């Protein structure tokens, strides 16, 4: 509760009488009221600054979940050497989602946002995989085939 609400309320005749007897009291009352208003204004200003900061952070996070509307189809030859897709060689990255199709003739291994490709589960010829991160955080895709093999993949990416 502010100090202004804790004080006794004075009626108009009491204030007029006090002003006649002691004019400096009215000035003191006015100063106290201004002091209280300044305190409320400072609290309100701090609250508004905090709300602006939180709204800005929320807007940035929310904006990342909205597709830009750019769609990038790519056809990429893949060998037994690692092929890296990143913002350095694909202008529309980072992506929100993509679907990769293996057109063959051999299986391909893929890793998203990781530098180490584990040859555990290949994407076989004719198969496809969709990766959807819900926001633009796909920044690297690594592809490669087993030793001596090659393939061709198509990627349809959404930014």
N, CA and C atoms as a LAMMPS dump frame, in Angstrom:
ITEM: TIMESTEP
0
ITEM: NUMBER OF ATOMS
477
ITEM: BOX BOUNDS ff ff ff
-5.0000000000000000e+02 5.0000000000000000e+02
-5.0000000000000000e+02 5.0000000000000000e+02
-5.0000000000000000e+02 5.0000000000000000e+02
ITEM: ATOMS id mol type element x y z
1 1 1 N 0.847 -1.179 0
2 1 2 C 0 0 0
3 1 3 C 0.894 1.245 0
4 2 1 N 0.551 2.252 -0.789
5 2 2 C 1.382 3.452 -0.819
6 2 3 C 1.105 4.317 0.403
7 3 1 N 2.064 5.19 0.656
8 3 2 C 1.925 6.077 1.817
9 3 3 C 0.728 7.013 1.676
10 4 1 N 0.386 7.391 0.465
11 4 2 C -0.728 8.313 0.238
12 4 3 C -2.046 7.717 0.727
13 5 1 N -2.205 6.413 0.646
14 5 2 C -3.449 5.779 1.065
15 5 3 C -3.522 5.586 2.572
16 6 1 N -2.372 5.641 3.268
17 6 2 C -2.333 5.439 4.714
18 6 3 C -2.713 6.699 5.496
19 7 1 N -2.671 7.838 4.857
20 7 2 C -2.899 9.096 5.561
21 7 3 C -4.374 9.347 5.832
22 8 1 N -4.629 10.158 6.884
23 8 2 C -5.992 10.58 7.226
24 8 3 C -6.47 11.57 6.161
25 9 1 N -7.715 11.411 5.733
26 9 2 C -8.305 12.317 4.749
27 9 3 C -8.783 13.579 5.47
28 10 1 N -8.462 14.731 4.889
29 10 2 C -8.888 16.011 5.468
30 10 3 C -10.056 16.565 4.655
31 11 1 N -11.019 17.171 5.34
32 11 2 C -12.149 17.788 4.639
33 11 3 C -11.726 19.169 4.143
34 12 1 N -12.489 19.73 3.217
35 12 2 C -12.173 21.043 2.66
36 12 3 C -12.094 22.135 3.731
37 13 1 N -13.034 22.198 4.691
38 13 2 C -12.932 23.253 5.716
39 13 3 C -11.656 23.095 6.553
40 14 1 N -11.278 21.868 6.862
41 14 2 C -10.053 21.658 7.653
42 14 3 C -8.826 22.137 6.884
43 15 1 N -8.8 21.863 5.586
44 15 2 C -7.666 22.272 4.756
45 15 3 C -7.614 23.793 4.676
46 16 1 N -8.758 24.446 4.503
47 16 2 C -8.798 25.907 4.425
48 16 3 C -8.322 26.538 5.729
49 17 1 N -8.741 25.976 6.848
50 17 2 C -8.327 26.506 8.152
51 17 3 C -6.82 26.341 8.338
52 18 1 N -6.322 25.163 7.949
53 18 2 C -4.895 24.899 8.092
54 18 3 C -4.088 25.852 7.201
55 19 1 N -4.609 26.146 6.007
56 19 2 C -3.912 27.025 5.08
57 19 3 C -3.821 28.442 5.633
58 20 1 N -4.86 28.882 6.358
59 20 2 C -4.837 30.219 6.95
60 20 3 C -3.844 30.282 8.098
61 21 1 N -3.865 29.265 8.963
62 21 2 C -3.011 29.278 10.151
63 21 3 C -1.546 28.987 9.816
64 22 1 N -1.348 27.985 8.955
65 22 2 C 0.029 27.566 8.631
66 22 3 C 0.133 27.297 7.12
67 23 1 N 0.41 28.299 6.303
68 23 2 C 0.447 28.132 4.845
69 23 3 C 1.513 27.132 4.374
70 24 1 N 2.577 26.997 5.146
71 24 2 C 3.655 26.081 4.747
72 24 3 C 3.194 24.612 4.773
73 25 1 N 2.137 24.303 5.531
74 25 2 C 1.637 22.924 5.627
75 25 3 C 1.075 22.467 4.279
76 26 1 N 0.343 23.356 3.596
77 26 2 C -0.182 23.002 2.272
78 26 3 C 0.952 22.692 1.302
79 27 1 N 1.992 23.504 1.377
80 27 2 C 3.144 23.265 0.509
81 27 3 C 3.763 21.901 0.824
82 28 1 N 3.854 21.57 2.087
83 28 2 C 4.413 20.274 2.491
84 28 3 C 3.532 19.117 1.998
85 29 1 N 2.22 19.314 2.092
86 29 2 C 1.287 18.282 1.613
87 29 3 C 1.448 18.095 0.102
88 30 1 N 1.539 19.207 -0.612
89 30 2 C 1.717 19.131 -2.063
90 30 3 C 3.027 18.424 -2.423
91 31 1 N 4.078 18.748 -1.678
92 31 2 C 5.38 18.105 -1.929
93 31 3 C 5.281 16.593 -1.691
94 32 1 N 4.586 16.201 -0.634
95 32 2 C 4.447 14.773 -0.331
96 32 3 C 3.646 14.061 -1.421
97 33 1 N 2.603 14.724 -1.9
98 33 2 C 1.794 14.137 -2.978
99 33 3 C 2.649 13.959 -4.232
100 34 1 N 3.433 14.988 -4.571
101 34 2 C 4.316 14.885 -5.737
102 34 3 C 5.348 13.771 -5.558
103 35 1 N 5.866 13.635 -4.343
104 35 2 C 6.829 12.574 -4.041
105 35 3 C 6.184 11.2 -4.244
106 36 1 N 4.956 11.043 -3.761
107 36 2 C 4.238 9.773 -3.923
108 36 3 C 3.974 9.468 -5.399
109 37 1 N 3.568 10.489 -6.149
110 37 2 C 3.307 10.306 -7.583
111 37 3 C 4.591 9.907 -8.305
112 38 1 N 5.699 10.544 -7.949
113 38 2 C 6.981 10.208 -8.58
114 38 3 C 7.353 8.75 -8.311
115 39 1 N 7.113 8.29 -7.091
116 39 2 C 7.395 6.888 -6.762
117 39 3 C 6.547 5.933 -7.581
118 40 1 N 5.27 6.266 -7.739
119 40 2 C 4.386 5.432 -8.552
120 40 3 C 4.819 5.442 -10.013
121 41 1 N 5.237 6.605 -10.487
122 41 2 C 5.672 6.727 -11.871
123 41 3 C 6.919 5.877 -12.112
124 42 1 N 7.844 5.894 -11.165
125 42 2 C 9.069 5.1 -11.295
126 42 3 C 8.747 3.605 -11.322
127 43 1 N 7.845 3.166 -10.446
128 43 2 C 7.437 1.754 -10.423
129 43 3 C 6.78 1.363 -11.741
130 44 1 N 5.918 2.237 -12.237
131 44 2 C 5.233 1.971 -13.5
132 44 3 C 6.233 1.906 -14.646
133 45 1 N 7.201 2.801 -14.653
134 45 2 C 8.228 2.819 -15.7
135 45 3 C 9.017 1.515 -15.692
136 46 1 N 9.415 1.04 -14.511
137 46 2 C 10.154 -0.218 -14.403
138 46 3 C 9.32 -1.387 -14.916
139 47 1 N 8.045 -1.386 -14.578
140 47 2 C 7.151 -2.45 -15.023
141 47 3 C 7.005 -2.435 -16.546
142 48 1 N 6.864 -1.251 -17.114
143 48 2 C 6.739 -1.13 -18.569
144 48 3 C 8.013 -1.608 -19.254
145 49 1 N 9.177 -1.241 -18.726
146 49 2 C 10.444 -1.703 -19.307
147 49 3 C 10.535 -3.226 -19.291
148 50 1 N 10.126 -3.83 -18.195
149 50 2 C 10.159 -5.293 -18.09
150 50 3 C 9.195 -5.928 -19.097
151 51 1 N 8.01 -5.348 -19.241
152 51 2 C 7.041 -5.868 -20.206
153 51 3 C 7.562 -5.755 -21.637
154 52 1 N 8.205 -4.648 -21.963
155 52 2 C 8.773 -4.465 -23.302
156 52 3 C 9.851 -5.518 -23.554
157 53 1 N 10.718 -5.739 -22.58
158 53 2 C 11.79 -6.73 -22.727
159 53 3 C 11.214 -8.133 -22.935
160 54 1 N 10.247 -8.507 -22.122
161 54 2 C 9.644 -9.842 -22.247
162 54 3 C 8.905 -9.996 -23.573
163 55 1 N 8.198 -8.956 -23.986
164 55 2 C 7.471 -9.006 -25.253
165 55 3 C 8.438 -9.142 -26.419
166 56 1 N 9.552 -8.43 -26.358
167 56 2 C 10.562 -8.513 -27.415
168 56 3 C 11.135 -9.924 -27.5
169 57 1 N 11.464 -10.513 -26.354
170 57 2 C 11.992 -11.888 -26.349
171 57 3 C 10.956 -12.866 -26.897
172 58 1 N 9.708 -12.721 -26.464
173 58 2 C 8.648 -13.606 -26.945
174 58 3 C 8.476 -13.459 -28.449
175 59 1 N 8.474 -12.233 -28.934
176 59 2 C 8.284 -11.988 -30.363
177 59 3 C 9.39 -12.65 -31.168
178 60 1 N 10.638 -12.551 -30.687
179 60 2 C 11.756 -13.193 -31.382
180 60 3 C 11.584 -14.701 -31.449
181 61 1 N 11.18 -15.31 -30.345
182 61 2 C 10.961 -16.762 -30.321
183 61 3 C 9.783 -17.147 -31.205
184 62 1 N 8.724 -16.386 -31.119
185 62 2 C 7.532 -16.666 -31.913
186 62 3 C 7.819 -16.513 -33.397
187 63 1 N 8.569 -15.479 -33.765
188 63 2 C 8.874 -15.208 -35.161
189 63 3 C 9.638 -16.36 -35.803
190 64 1 N 10.476 -17.044 -35.016
191 64 2 C 11.241 -18.183 -35.521
192 64 3 C 10.345 -19.348 -35.927
193 65 1 N 9.117 -19.381 -35.454
194 65 2 C 8.22 -20.496 -35.773
195 65 3 C 7.364 -20.226 -37.01
196 66 1 N 7.483 -19.04 -37.578
197 66 2 C 6.691 -18.676 -38.749
198 66 3 C 7.538 -18.882 -40.002
199 67 1 N 7.078 -19.702 -40.943
200 67 2 C 7.854 -19.889 -42.17
201 67 3 C 7.988 -18.578 -42.944
202 68 1 N 9.161 -18.383 -43.521
203 68 2 C 9.404 -17.201 -44.342
204 68 3 C 8.651 -17.333 -45.659
205 69 1 N 8.43 -18.581 -46.068
206 69 2 C 7.72 -18.817 -47.32
207 69 3 C 8.655 -19.164 -48.457
208 70 1 N 9.927 -19.34 -48.159
209 70 2 C 10.885 -19.72 -49.189
210 70 3 C 10.993 -21.239 -49.224
211 71 1 N 10.948 -21.766 -50.427
212 71 2 C 10.987 -23.207 -50.635
213 71 3 C 12.151 -23.483 -51.568
214 72 1 N 13.054 -24.347 -51.17
215 72 2 C 14.26 -24.582 -51.96
216 72 3 C 14.371 -26.055 -52.333
217 73 1 N 14.117 -26.422 -53.598
218 73 2 C 14.371 -27.793 -54.021
219 73 3 C 15.831 -27.927 -54.474
220 74 1 N 16.486 -28.972 -54.042
221 74 2 C 17.887 -29.215 -54.404
222 74 3 C 18.042 -30.648 -54.896
223 75 1 N 18.914 -30.86 -55.873
224 75 2 C 19.332 -32.201 -56.273
225 75 3 C 20.826 -32.261 -56.032
226 76 1 N 21.257 -33.251 -55.245
227 76 2 C 22.653 -33.299 -54.812
228 76 3 C 23.239 -34.677 -55.088
229 77 1 N 24.372 -34.716 -55.803
230 77 2 C 25.081 -35.987 -55.953
231 77 3 C 25.873 -36.266 -54.673
232 78 1 N 25.843 -37.496 -54.202
233 78 2 C 26.534 -37.853 -52.964
234 78 3 C 27.492 -39.002 -53.258
235 79 1 N 28.705 -38.894 -52.722
236 79 2 C 29.721 -39.942 -52.888
237 79 3 C 30.114 -40.465 -51.515
238 80 1 N 31.24 -41.179 -51.472
239 80 2 C 31.719 -41.677 -50.184
240 80 3 C 32.451 -40.597 -49.385
241 81 1 N 32.65 -39.427 -49.983
242 81 2 C 33.176 -38.266 -49.247
243 81 3 C 31.987 -37.521 -48.64
244 82 1 N 32.201 -36.902 -47.501
245 82 2 C 31.096 -36.199 -46.834
246 82 3 C 30.717 -34.941 -47.612
247 83 1 N 29.433 -34.817 -47.885
248 83 2 C 28.875 -33.614 -48.503
249 83 3 C 28.186 -32.83 -47.396
250 84 1 N 28.587 -31.568 -47.241
251 84 2 C 28.008 -30.724 -46.186
252 84 3 C 27.152 -29.631 -46.803
253 85 1 N 25.934 -29.522 -46.318
254 85 2 C 25.057 -28.406 -46.689
255 85 3 C 24.987 -27.473 -45.487
256 86 1 N 25.282 -26.206 -45.707
257 86 2 C 25.272 -25.219 -44.622
258 86 3 C 24.979 -23.851 -45.227
259 87 1 N 24.798 -22.83 -44.397
260 87 2 C 24.559 -21.489 -44.944
261 87 3 C 25.695 -20.99 -45.84
262 88 1 N 26.869 -21.586 -45.719
263 88 2 C 27.991 -21.181 -46.568
264 88 3 C 27.778 -21.568 -48.029
265 89 1 N 27.07 -22.675 -48.279
266 89 2 C 26.88 -23.102 -49.666
267 89 3 C 25.401 -23.245 -50.074
268 90 1 N 24.476 -22.995 -49.142
269 90 2 C 23.037 -23.011 -49.457
270 90 3 C 22.436 -21.725 -48.883
271 91 1 N 22.111 -20.808 -49.769
272 91 2 C 21.727 -19.454 -49.337
273 91 3 C 20.449 -19.39 -48.504
274 92 1 N 19.565 -20.364 -48.64
275 92 2 C 18.294 -20.281 -47.913
276 92 3 C 18.353 -20.857 -46.502
277 93 1 N 19.467 -21.431 -46.101
278 93 2 C 19.579 -21.956 -44.728
279 93 3 C 19.723 -20.79 -43.772
280 94 1 N 19.274 -20.934 -42.534
281 94 2 C 18.751 -22.114 -41.847
282 94 3 C 17.318 -22.435 -42.27
283 95 1 N 16.989 -23.718 -42.173
284 95 2 C 15.678 -24.213 -42.556
285 95 3 C 14.87 -24.6 -41.329
286 96 1 N 13.549 -24.626 -41.518
287 96 2 C 12.644 -25.138 -40.482
288 96 3 C 12.448 -26.64 -40.657
289 97 1 N 12.307 -27.039 -41.922
290 97 2 C 12.001 -28.434 -42.216
291 97 3 C 12.53 -28.777 -43.599
292 98 1 N 12.708 -30.067 -43.829
293 98 2 C 13.058 -30.53 -45.163
294 98 3 C 12.65 -31.992 -45.303
295 99 1 N 12.46 -32.392 -46.564
296 99 2 C 12.236 -33.799 -46.893
297 99 3 C 13.321 -34.192 -47.872
298 100 1 N 13.968 -35.314 -47.603
299 100 2 C 15.036 -35.804 -48.471
300 100 3 C 14.584 -37.117 -49.102
301 101 1 N 14.77 -37.226 -50.42
302 101 2 C 14.428 -38.428 -51.182
303 101 3 C 15.718 -39.012 -51.735
304 102 1 N 15.92 -40.301 -51.574
305 102 2 C 17.081 -40.97 -52.16
306 102 3 C 16.652 -41.565 -53.5
307 103 1 N 17.183 -40.984 -54.595
308 103 2 C 16.851 -41.45 -55.942
309 103 3 C 17.78 -42.567 -56.414
310 104 1 N 18.817 -42.853 -55.652
311 104 2 C 19.691 -43.982 -55.965
312 104 3 C 20.869 -43.608 -56.842
313 105 1 N 21.691 -44.581 -57.099
314 105 2 C 21.441 -46.017 -57.055
315 105 3 C 21.803 -46.697 -55.725
316 106 1 N 22.408 -45.953 -54.765
317 106 2 C 22.875 -46.603 -53.534
318 106 3 C 22.295 -45.92 -52.294
319 107 1 N 22.382 -46.58 -51.123
320 107 2 C 21.912 -45.959 -49.871
321 107 3 C 22.768 -44.748 -49.491
322 108 1 N 22.181 -43.855 -48.705
323 108 2 C 22.888 -42.66 -48.234
324 108 3 C 22.717 -42.563 -46.718
325 109 1 N 23.734 -42.041 -46.055
326 109 2 C 23.681 -41.786 -44.612
327 109 3 C 23.575 -40.281 -44.413
328 110 1 N 22.815 -39.869 -43.417
329 110 2 C 22.551 -38.444 -43.21
330 110 3 C 22.623 -38.108 -41.726
331 111 1 N 23.086 -36.898 -41.433
332 111 2 C 23.09 -36.377 -40.07
333 111 3 C 22.707 -34.9 -40.158
334 112 1 N 21.89 -34.445 -39.219
335 112 2 C 21.434 -33.051 -39.198
336 112 3 C 22.043 -32.345 -37.992
337 113 1 N 22.697 -31.222 -38.241
338 113 2 C 23.296 -30.352 -37.214
339 113 3 C 24.391 -31.029 -36.397
340 114 1 N 24.853 -32.179 -36.786
341 114 2 C 25.935 -32.881 -36.092
342 114 3 C 27.063 -33.101 -37.087
343 115 1 N 28.3 -33.082 -36.599
344 115 2 C 29.447 -33.241 -37.486
345 115 3 C 29.8 -34.703 -37.73
346 116 1 N 29.372 -35.598 -36.874
347 116 2 C 29.765 -36.998 -36.965
348 116 3 C 28.61 -37.822 -37.522
349 117 1 N 28.861 -38.491 -38.632
350 117 2 C 27.822 -39.317 -39.241
351 117 3 C 28.018 -40.759 -38.797
352 118 1 N 27.012 -41.312 -38.181
353 118 2 C 27.056 -42.723 -37.8
354 118 3 C 26.408 -43.533 -38.919
355 119 1 N 27.14 -44.512 -39.402
356 119 2 C 26.621 -45.356 -40.482
357 119 3 C 25.717 -46.436 -39.899
358 120 1 N 24.63 -46.014 -39.276
359 120 2 C 23.745 -46.954 -38.594
360 120 3 C 22.511 -47.25 -39.437
361 121 1 N 21.787 -46.222 -39.802
362 121 2 C 20.534 -46.41 -40.532
363 121 3 C 20.606 -45.661 -41.855
364 122 1 N 20.795 -46.369 -42.94
365 122 2 C 20.864 -45.68 -44.23
366 122 3 C 19.468 -45.325 -44.742
367 123 1 N 19.436 -44.347 -45.594
368 123 2 C 18.219 -44.026 -46.33
369 123 3 C 18.349 -44.772 -47.652
370 124 1 N 17.57 -45.805 -47.814
371 124 2 C 17.685 -46.663 -48.992
372 124 3 C 17.046 -46.018 -50.21
373 125 1 N 17.365 -46.561 -51.372
374 125 2 C 16.837 -46.052 -52.634
375 125 3 C 15.307 -46.091 -52.594
376 126 1 N 14.685 -44.975 -52.996
377 126 2 C 13.229 -44.877 -53.029
378 126 3 C 12.606 -44.419 -51.715
379 127 1 N 13.391 -44.356 -50.651
380 127 2 C 12.864 -43.914 -49.357
381 127 3 C 12.991 -42.4 -49.217
382 128 1 N 12.225 -41.853 -48.28
383 128 2 C 12.356 -40.43 -47.964
384 128 3 C 12.202 -40.247 -46.463
385 129 1 N 12.738 -39.143 -45.978
386 129 2 C 12.653 -38.787 -44.562
387 129 3 C 12.316 -37.306 -44.481
388 130 1 N 11.402 -36.968 -43.57
389 130 2 C 11.081 -35.563 -43.316
390 130 3 C 11.597 -35.19 -41.933
391 131 1 N 12.294 -34.07 -41.869
392 131 2 C 12.794 -33.533 -40.603
393 131 3 C 12.13 -32.178 -40.412
394 132 1 N 11.436 -31.995 -39.28
395 132 2 C 10.749 -30.731 -38.994
396 132 3 C 11.128 -30.277 -37.59
397 133 1 N 11.889 -29.194 -37.501
398 133 2 C 12.349 -28.668 -36.215
399 133 3 C 11.395 -27.611 -35.649
400 134 1 N 10.342 -27.26 -36.384
401 134 2 C 9.322 -26.282 -35.966
402 134 3 C 9.828 -24.84 -35.917
403 135 1 N 11.121 -24.65 -36.047
404 135 2 C 11.672 -23.302 -36.197
405 135 3 C 12.981 -23.405 -36.962
406 136 1 N 13.501 -22.283 -37.416
407 136 2 C 14.67 -22.286 -38.291
408 136 3 C 15.947 -22.614 -37.515
409 137 1 N 16.163 -23.908 -37.282
410 137 2 C 17.383 -24.298 -36.595
411 137 3 C 18.123 -25.427 -37.294
412 138 1 N 17.734 -25.753 -38.526
413 138 2 C 18.503 -26.716 -39.318
414 138 3 C 19.588 -25.916 -40.029
415 139 1 N 20.808 -26.035 -39.54
416 139 2 C 21.909 -25.233 -40.08
417 139 3 C 22.96 -26.063 -40.811
418 140 1 N 22.941 -27.374 -40.617
419 140 2 C 23.904 -28.231 -41.315
420 140 3 C 23.266 -29.583 -41.592
421 141 1 N 23.552 -30.087 -42.783
422 141 2 C 23.172 -31.457 -43.139
423 141 3 C 24.41 -32.105 -43.738
424 142 1 N 24.755 -33.274 -43.234
425 142 2 C 25.902 -34.025 -43.735
426 142 3 C 25.387 -35.29 -44.406
427 143 1 N 25.903 -35.568 -45.599
428 143 2 C 25.493 -36.737 -46.371
429 143 3 C 26.729 -37.495 -46.837
430 144 1 N 26.632 -38.827 -46.906
431 144 2 C 27.679 -39.616 -47.555
432 144 3 C 27.186 -41.029 -47.801
433 145 1 N 27.856 -41.699 -48.73
434 145 2 C 27.556 -43.095 -49.048
435 145 3 C 28.663 -43.973 -48.482
436 146 1 N 28.428 -45.266 -48.465
437 146 2 C 29.462 -46.215 -48.057
438 146 3 C 30.602 -46.168 -49.077
439 147 1 N 31.758 -46.639 -48.688
440 147 2 C 32.972 -46.599 -49.508
441 147 3 C 32.72 -47.151 -50.912
442 148 1 N 33.042 -46.33 -51.921
443 148 2 C 32.926 -46.734 -53.314
444 148 3 C 31.538 -46.584 -53.916
445 149 1 N 30.552 -46.153 -53.145
446 149 2 C 29.188 -46.031 -53.657
447 149 3 C 28.822 -44.566 -53.893
448 150 1 N 27.799 -44.347 -54.717
449 150 2 C 27.301 -42.989 -54.986
450 150 3 C 25.781 -43.03 -55.055
451 151 1 N 25.192 -41.872 -54.916
452 151 2 C 23.742 -41.769 -55.067
453 151 3 C 23.371 -40.331 -55.401
454 152 1 N 22.116 -40.121 -55.67
455 152 2 C 21.595 -38.781 -55.915
456 152 3 C 20.401 -38.588 -54.981
457 153 1 N 20.366 -37.448 -54.301
458 153 2 C 19.25 -37.159 -53.401
459 153 3 C 18.576 -35.867 -53.827
460 154 1 N 17.287 -35.792 -53.559
461 154 2 C 16.534 -34.553 -53.743
462 154 3 C 16.105 -34.088 -52.365
463 155 1 N 16.277 -32.797 -52.131
464 155 2 C 15.876 -32.209 -50.851
465 155 3 C 14.907 -31.068 -51.143
466 156 1 N 13.788 -31.091 -50.44
467 156 2 C 12.81 -30.012 -50.519
468 156 3 C 12.775 -29.36 -49.142
469 157 1 N 13.254 -28.126 -49.086
470 157 2 C 13.434 -27.455 -47.791
471 157 3 C 12.472 -26.284 -47.643
472 158 1 N 12.038 -26.068 -46.418
473 158 2 C 11.157 -24.949 -46.081
474 158 3 C 11.88 -24.033 -45.114
475 159 1 N 11.907 -22.767 -45.463
476 159 2 C 12.55 -21.791 -44.583
477 159 3 C 11.486 -20.976 -43.908
